[in-house]
Amino acid sequence: GRIQVGNLSGALAANQYQYIPATYAHQISNPGFEPLTYLSFIITDPFTQHGTELVKE
């Protein structure tokens, strides 16, 4: 896949991750033939000790 954060972009290989602050404009695309299986988001919450993890499959 490819990832673009602001004016920076690059390849995002299988099993790699990229930290993206919530205030940054970003785009994740999949130009290849392999399906994009899932995206995982970890959202920190100042009111809980460990934050919240959301996973879409």
NORWOFEN-V608053 format. One record per run of one state. SS is the DSSP state (hx for helix, st for strand, lp for the rest). FROM is the first residue (numbers start at 1). LEN is the number of residues. Records with the same first field share a line. If there is no record, write none. Layout:
SS->FROM-LEN  FROM-LEN
This chain:
lp->1-1  6-2  12-14  30-9  44-8  57-1
st->2-4  8-4  26-4  39-5  52-5
